[in-house]
């Protein structure tokens, strides 16, 4: 068939079509009655109700529980290169409207379902792009997408960053980190944020190199840091530490991370910004929190930005116990009236779950926790209301009385 047109028809079970008429992009295997045809992985397939009514058009993956990812809800729209180019152009136009079209900063250009490009993430760091593919359908179109990115952005290089190991296995992905276009950077790529400079390791850093989603949350934390002694736990490359210590005018910052590679980057970034009030330490985060509490240390602000504790709903209870533990100790470390900045990037932990956990912390600590702000990811990480699973980041800024 012509490029972008369906090679098979996926038939839903009775009474399973409502989410997809509501434009939810993920069709799980449990919703499918049968398939007419034999689509290869990555092929275009049409989704219909049990009685044959057109619902949407998407890309097939027999290896994933998400059998079909939907991209078009108009029967006349083929999923060809013109569609992908148009979606990329729309994503770029949104970032320009947010004032994020310069070559000195770091920001997200494409946010998967939030930009109607399920399975594709593109981050920009100055003259370089970091691409992360989380769906087999996009892997099969990676070369043509990179051609489009080259035309639209003209970067010096495009680097591919692999998805999380568990997700890669679930999707049947085999994408090692590599340079796809142009040349790799000779060392760290430097970006600016709030007048600060950060070196970003595009080759081996966490995520695509930097936590771009926390940009506005770092600014909000910095606004409450002046004159305070700040503890930044799980500091990674020092984003919150520098925002509070330099832009925010904190009296001092102790930044802690388990990874020596992360603390080396945080130290380098502190030196890059002449931040003499920041001390960086490599230590197990849980053990360090306990040791500081046992020593009777007190801080005016504690920042907790841990890695993902829950990778699925099956591990939700364990994750909530871990969040409870670190926030409980943080309360012990905070002086009366101190500020708690606590985050979760676990999509399986909902906002209500996270706030309920903090309620339990308040009860156990015997402290009043006053919510000042409940925040999410920066605006360059839009979330589709048709796929609220994309709303993964929670950042609570609270006063602990």
Secondary structure, 3 states (H helix, E strand, C coil): CCCCCCCEEEEECCCCCHHHHCCCCEEEHHHEEEEECCCCCCCEEEEECCCCCEEEEEEECCCCCEEEEEEECCCCCCCCHHHHHHHHHHHHHHHHHCCCCCCCCEEEEEEHHHHCCCCEEEEEECCEEEEEECCHHHHCCHHHHHHHHHHHHCCCEEEEECCCHHHHHHHCCCCCCEEEEECCCCCCEEEEECCEEEEECCCCCCCCCCCHHHHHHHHHHHCCCCCCEEEEECCCCCHHHHHHHHHCCCCEEEEEECCHHHHHHHHHHHHHCCCCCEEEEECCHHHHHHHHHHCCCCEEEEEEECCCCCCCHHHHHHHHHHHHHHHHHHHHHEEEEEEEEEEECCCCCCHHHHHHHHHHHHHHHCCCEEEEEEECCCCCCCCCCCCHHHCCCEEEEEEEC
